[in-house]
Amino acid sequence: SEADKLAQRKLAREYAEGCYERSGAMLPHMTTPNTARDLDVIRAALGERKLNFLGVSYGTYLGAVYGTLFPGHVRRMITDSVVNPSREKIWYQANLDQDVAFETRWQDWQDWVAKNDATFHLGTTRAEVQAKWLQLRATAKKEPLGGVVGPAELTGFFQSAPYYDSAWVPVATAFSKYVAGDTQALVDAAAPDLSDTAGNAASENGNAVYTAVECADAKWPTSWERWDRDNTRLHRDHPFLTWSNAWMNLPCATWPVKQRTPVDVRTGKGLPPVLIVQAERDAATPYGGALELHKRFKGSRLITEKDAGSHGVTSLVNSCVNERVDAYLLTGKLDAKNVTCAPHATPKP
């Protein structure tokens, strides 16, 4: 509603102002290129002529920028689940692209839940599972579950399913228990641990640094009309994550320090062939990002895990991927052409 939007805009502005009050002197410097320069200082301090780099998710963008700034200092580089490095995508458009990919992967999970209805009893079709999800959110909006789990906490917990296949069973199990009458199981799974002050501080620190870097890396739209228009349009067909993703990034609309122009990622002198690994249906970093980096880093090789969507492929058991990653790290060997691998095993309830 318009009231929700107004409240979120106020929160986002206050967050940006709070960052400036506490860390104003640091904010202009918290960029991906500066982190890449820090990484090169660490390399030099360790006495290494070249470094070996495995970057996952945001780490792929850090790798892409490092490889552009210091191409001759890379020995081996693997980018896994790739952020689209195009200047036009960093970061506003990248987040909008995520919303579309998250909806696709959310539907993959719902299809799987429906297929396993004998275990979860959440519906035999995607539509039935979605209806139960909307009902759950509406209930939690009216009155937070256990006094602590509202729609935002639910989204935070449930989005791990489209992120990682390893979360498919735990998320479906907690949801199933709730529908069967056990609310506590879902509260235990989704509620923040209010007693864990150190953990919560660490989590918020991660969120603060994420915000600071994304806001400083690139120029963001300052017009609320544009944010509203783009997210309203996307939300129609991609409701799972669109607005919560917008709220997470909205401090960037009123960021109080100068926003930079992103690095033009490209091949420089001395950059070795980079190995790019990507699941075709990744939600957090859509597949187009891997294609874009492959185009920009000449001589790179792309391994595509077809019909799969887990974020972070190198940590999964898939011999087609794992053997190639190991061979590259150990010997520098790459296939003559790009490779398409069958998906890793689908989770079993």
C-alpha positions as CSV (number, residue, x, y, z in Angstrom):
1,S,0.0,0.0,0.0
2,E,1.0,3.7,-0.2
3,A,1.3,3.7,3.6
4,D,3.8,0.8,3.4
5,K,5.8,2.6,0.7
6,L,6.0,5.8,2.8
7,A,7.1,3.9,5.9
8,Q,9.8,2.1,3.9
9,R,11.1,5.3,2.3
10,K,11.4,6.9,5.7
11,L,13.3,3.8,7.1
12,A,15.6,3.8,4.1
13,R,16.4,7.5,4.4
14,E,17.1,7.2,8.1
15,Y,19.3,4.2,7.4
16,A,21.4,6.2,4.9
17,E,21.6,9.1,7.3
18,G,22.6,6.8,10.2
19,C,25.4,5.4,8.1
20,Y,26.7,8.9,7.3
21,E,26.6,10.0,10.9
22,R,28.5,7.0,12.2
23,S,30.9,6.3,9.2
24,G,30.7,9.3,6.9
25,A,34.5,9.5,6.5
26,M,34.7,5.9,5.4
27,L,31.7,5.7,3.1
28,P,33.2,7.2,-0.1
29,H,36.0,4.6,0.0
30,M,33.9,1.5,0.4
31,T,33.8,0.4,-3.2
32,T,34.6,-2.8,-5.1
33,P,37.6,-1.3,-6.8
34,N,39.1,-0.3,-3.4
35,T,38.4,-3.8,-2.1
36,A,40.3,-5.1,-5.2
37,R,43.2,-2.8,-4.3
38,D,43.1,-4.1,-0.8
39,L,43.2,-7.7,-2.1
40,D,46.3,-6.8,-4.2
41,V,48.0,-5.4,-1.0
42,I,47.3,-8.7,0.7
43,R,48.8,-10.6,-2.2
44,A,52.0,-8.4,-2.1
45,A,52.2,-8.7,1.7
46,L,52.2,-12.5,1.4
47,G,55.1,-12.3,-1.1
48,E,53.0,-13.9,-3.8
49,R,53.7,-12.8,-7.4
50,K,50.3,-13.9,-8.5
51,L,47.1,-15.0,-6.7
52,N,44.6,-17.8,-7.1
53,F,41.1,-16.6,-6.7
54,L,37.7,-18.3,-6.2
55,G,34.9,-15.9,-6.0
56,V,31.2,-16.8,-5.5
57,S,28.3,-14.4,-6.0
58,Y,29.5,-10.8,-5.1
59,G,33.0,-12.4,-5.1
60,T,32.7,-12.8,-8.9
61,Y,32.3,-9.1,-9.3
62,L,35.2,-8.5,-7.0
63,G,37.2,-11.0,-9.1
64,A,36.1,-9.3,-12.4
65,V,37.2,-5.9,-11.1
66,Y,40.4,-7.3,-9.7
67,G,41.1,-9.1,-13.0
68,T,40.6,-5.8,-14.9
69,L,42.7,-3.7,-12.6
70,F,45.5,-6.2,-12.0
71,P,45.4,-8.7,-14.9
72,G,49.1,-9.6,-14.6
73,H,48.7,-10.6,-10.9
74,V,46.2,-13.4,-11.5
75,R,47.5,-17.0,-11.7
76,R,44.1,-18.8,-11.7
77,M,40.6,-17.3,-11.3
78,I,37.3,-19.1,-10.9
79,T,34.1,-17.1,-10.8
80,D,31.1,-19.1,-9.6
81,S,27.5,-17.7,-9.9
82,V,28.3,-14.5,-11.7
83,V,27.1,-11.0,-11.1
84,N,26.6,-9.3,-14.4
85,P,29.6,-6.9,-14.7
86,S,28.0,-4.6,-17.3
87,R,28.1,-1.0,-16.1
88,E,24.4,-0.7,-17.0
89,K,23.6,-3.5,-14.5
90,I,25.6,-2.4,-11.5
91,W,23.7,-2.3,-9.2
92,Y,20.1,-1.0,-9.7
93,Q,19.3,-3.1,-12.7
94,A,21.0,-6.2,-11.4
95,N,18.6,-6.2,-8.4
96,L,15.6,-5.9,-10.7
97,D,16.9,-8.8,-12.8
98,Q,17.2,-10.8,-9.6
99,D,13.5,-10.4,-8.9
100,V,12.6,-12.1,-12.2
101,A,15.1,-15.0,-11.6
102,F,13.9,-15.5,-8.0
103,E,10.3,-15.9,-9.2
104,T,11.4,-18.6,-11.6
105,R,13.4,-20.5,-9.0
106,W,10.6,-20.0,-6.4
107,Q,8.3,-21.7,-8.8
108,D,10.8,-24.6,-9.4
109,W,10.7,-25.2,-5.6
110,Q,6.9,-25.0,-5.5
111,D,6.7,-27.6,-8.3
112,W,9.0,-29.8,-6.4
113,V,6.9,-29.4,-3.2
114,A,3.8,-30.2,-5.1
115,K,5.4,-33.3,-6.6
116,N,6.3,-34.4,-3.1
117,D,2.8,-33.8,-1.7
118,A,2.8,-37.3,-0.1
119,T,5.5,-36.0,2.2
120,F,4.6,-32.3,2.7
121,H,0.8,-32.1,2.2
122,L,1.0,-28.6,0.9
123,G,-0.9,-29.1,-2.4
124,T,-0.5,-31.2,-5.6
125,T,0.0,-28.1,-7.8
126,R,2.2,-25.0,-7.7
127,A,-1.0,-22.9,-7.5
128,E,-2.1,-24.7,-4.3
129,V,1.4,-24.3,-2.7
130,Q,1.4,-20.6,-3.6
131,A,-2.1,-20.1,-2.1
132,K,-0.9,-21.6,1.2
133,W,2.1,-19.2,1.1
134,L,-0.1,-16.2,0.6
135,Q,-2.4,-17.3,3.3
136,L,0.6,-17.7,5.7
137,R,1.9,-14.2,4.9
138,A,-1.6,-12.7,5.4
139,T,-1.9,-14.5,8.8
140,A,1.6,-13.2,9.9
141,K,0.8,-9.7,8.7
142,K,-2.3,-9.6,10.9
143,E,-0.5,-11.0,13.9
144,P,3.2,-12.1,13.9
145,L,3.6,-15.8,14.5
146,G,4.9,-16.3,18.1
147,G,5.0,-12.5,18.3
148,V,8.2,-12.3,16.2
149,V,7.7,-13.7,12.7
150,G,5.9,-11.3,10.3
151,P,6.0,-11.2,6.5
152,A,9.5,-9.9,6.3
153,E,10.9,-12.7,8.5
154,L,9.0,-15.2,6.5
155,T,10.5,-13.9,3.2
156,G,13.9,-14.0,4.8
157,F,13.5,-17.6,5.7
158,F,11.7,-18.8,2.6
159,Q,14.0,-17.1,0.2
160,S,16.7,-19.6,1.1
161,A,14.8,-22.2,-0.9
162,P,15.2,-20.4,-4.3
163,Y,18.8,-19.5,-3.2
164,Y,20.0,-23.0,-2.4
165,D,18.7,-26.5,-3.1
166,S,20.1,-27.6,0.3
167,A,17.3,-25.5,1.8
168,W,14.5,-27.1,-0.2
169,V,13.7,-29.9,2.4
170,P,14.1,-27.8,5.6
171,V,11.9,-25.0,4.3
172,A,9.2,-27.3,3.0
173,T,9.3,-29.3,6.3
174,A,8.9,-26.2,8.5
175,F,6.0,-25.0,6.2
176,S,4.4,-28.4,6.3
177,K,4.5,-28.5,10.1
178,Y,2.9,-25.1,10.3
179,V,0.0,-26.1,8.0
180,A,-0.4,-29.3,10.1
181,G,-0.8,-27.1,13.2
182,D,2.7,-26.9,14.6
183,T,3.4,-23.1,14.5
184,Q,6.4,-23.3,16.8
185,A,8.5,-25.2,14.2
186,L,8.2,-22.4,11.8
187,V,8.8,-19.7,14.5
188,D,12.0,-21.6,15.5
189,A,13.2,-21.7,11.9
190,A,12.3,-18.1,10.8
191,A,12.5,-16.0,14.0
192,P,15.6,-13.9,14.7
193,D,17.4,-15.0,17.8
194,L,16.9,-12.0,20.0
195,S,19.3,-13.3,22.6
196,D,22.2,-13.6,20.2
197,T,23.4,-10.0,20.3
198,A,26.8,-10.9,18.8
199,G,25.2,-12.8,15.9
200,N,22.7,-10.1,15.2
201,A,25.5,-7.5,15.2
202,A,27.5,-9.5,12.8
203,S,24.5,-10.0,10.6
204,E,23.7,-6.3,10.6
205,N,27.3,-5.5,9.9
206,G,27.1,-7.6,6.8
207,N,24.0,-5.8,5.7
208,A,25.6,-2.4,6.4
209,V,28.7,-3.2,4.4
210,Y,26.6,-4.7,1.5
211,T,24.6,-1.4,1.5
212,A,27.6,0.8,1.6
213,V,29.4,-0.9,-1.2
214,E,26.4,-1.2,-3.5
215,C,25.5,2.4,-2.9
216,A,29.0,3.8,-3.5
217,D,29.9,1.6,-6.5
218,A,27.5,3.2,-8.9
219,K,25.0,5.9,-9.5
220,W,21.5,4.9,-8.3
221,P,18.2,6.5,-9.4
222,T,17.2,9.3,-6.9
223,S,13.6,9.6,-8.2
224,W,11.1,7.7,-6.1
225,E,8.8,7.7,-9.1
226,R,11.2,5.5,-11.0
227,W,11.7,3.0,-8.2
228,D,7.9,2.9,-7.7
229,R,7.2,2.4,-11.4
230,D,9.9,-0.2,-12.0
231,N,9.0,-2.3,-8.9
232,T,5.3,-2.0,-9.4
233,R,5.6,-3.3,-12.9
234,L,7.9,-6.2,-11.9
235,H,5.8,-7.1,-8.9
236,R,2.8,-8.0,-11.1
237,D,4.4,-11.1,-12.4
238,H,7.2,-11.6,-10.0
239,P,5.8,-10.9,-6.5
240,F,8.0,-13.2,-4.4
241,L,11.0,-10.9,-3.9
242,T,10.4,-7.6,-5.8
243,W,9.3,-5.2,-3.0
244,S,11.5,-6.7,-0.3
245,N,14.5,-6.4,-2.6
246,A,13.6,-2.8,-3.3
247,W,13.4,-2.0,0.4
248,M,16.8,-3.6,1.0
249,N,18.5,-1.3,-1.6
250,L,16.4,1.8,-1.2
251,P,19.0,3.6,1.1
252,C,21.0,4.0,-2.2
253,A,18.4,6.4,-3.5
254,T,19.3,9.0,-0.8
255,W,22.9,7.9,-0.3
256,P,24.7,11.0,1.2
257,V,28.1,10.6,-0.4
258,K,29.4,10.6,-4.0
259,Q,28.5,7.5,-6.1
260,R,31.1,6.3,-8.6
261,T,31.0,5.1,-12.1
262,P,31.6,1.3,-12.2
263,V,34.8,-0.2,-13.6
264,D,34.6,-1.2,-17.3
265,V,35.4,-4.9,-16.8
266,R,37.5,-6.2,-19.7
267,T,40.6,-8.4,-20.5
268,G,43.9,-6.7,-19.7
269,K,47.5,-7.7,-20.6
270,G,48.5,-10.9,-18.8
271,L,45.1,-12.1,-17.6
272,P,45.1,-15.9,-17.9
273,P,42.0,-17.8,-19.1
274,V,39.3,-17.5,-16.4
275,L,37.0,-20.4,-15.5
276,I,33.3,-19.3,-15.1
277,V,30.8,-21.7,-13.4
278,Q,27.1,-21.0,-13.5
279,A,23.8,-22.8,-12.8
280,E,21.3,-22.0,-15.6
281,R,18.4,-21.2,-13.2
282,D,20.4,-19.3,-10.5
283,A,18.1,-16.8,-8.8
284,A,20.5,-14.5,-7.1
285,T,22.9,-14.0,-10.0
286,P,20.9,-14.8,-13.2
287,Y,22.6,-16.7,-16.1
288,G,23.0,-13.6,-18.3
289,G,25.8,-12.5,-15.9
290,A,28.0,-15.5,-16.7
291,L,27.5,-14.9,-20.5
292,E,28.4,-11.2,-20.1
293,L,31.6,-11.9,-18.1
294,H,32.5,-14.7,-20.6
295,K,32.2,-12.2,-23.4
296,R,34.3,-9.6,-21.6
297,F,37.1,-11.9,-20.4
298,K,38.6,-13.2,-23.7
299,G,39.8,-16.8,-23.5
300,S,37.6,-17.6,-20.6
301,R,35.7,-20.9,-20.4
302,L,32.1,-21.3,-19.2
303,I,30.7,-24.4,-17.4
304,T,27.0,-24.3,-17.4
305,E,25.1,-26.6,-15.0
306,K,21.9,-27.1,-17.0
307,D,18.4,-27.2,-15.5
308,A,19.9,-26.4,-12.0
309,G,19.6,-23.3,-9.9
310,S,21.6,-23.5,-6.8
311,H,23.6,-20.4,-6.0
312,G,27.2,-21.5,-5.6
313,V,28.0,-24.4,-7.9
314,T,31.5,-25.3,-6.8
315,S,30.4,-26.4,-3.3
316,L,28.0,-29.0,-4.7
317,V,28.6,-32.6,-5.6
318,N,28.6,-32.7,-9.4
319,S,31.6,-34.6,-10.8
320,C,31.2,-33.0,-14.3
321,V,31.8,-29.6,-12.6
322,N,34.1,-30.7,-9.7
323,E,36.7,-32.5,-11.8
324,R,37.1,-29.6,-14.2
325,V,37.4,-27.1,-11.3
326,D,40.0,-29.3,-9.6
327,A,42.0,-29.8,-12.8
328,Y,42.0,-26.1,-13.5
329,L,43.2,-25.1,-10.0
330,L,45.9,-27.8,-9.9
331,T,47.2,-27.7,-13.5
332,G,45.6,-24.8,-15.3
333,K,43.9,-27.2,-17.7
334,L,40.7,-26.1,-19.4
335,D,38.4,-27.7,-22.0
336,A,38.9,-26.5,-25.6
337,K,35.3,-25.3,-25.6
338,N,32.6,-24.3,-23.1
339,V,31.0,-27.3,-21.3
340,T,27.4,-28.0,-20.4
341,C,27.0,-30.3,-17.4
342,A,23.8,-32.2,-16.3
343,P,22.4,-30.9,-13.0
344,H,23.4,-32.3,-9.6
345,A,20.9,-34.5,-7.9
346,T,17.6,-33.0,-6.9
347,P,17.0,-33.0,-3.2
348,K,15.0,-35.9,-1.8
349,P,12.5,-35.3,1.0
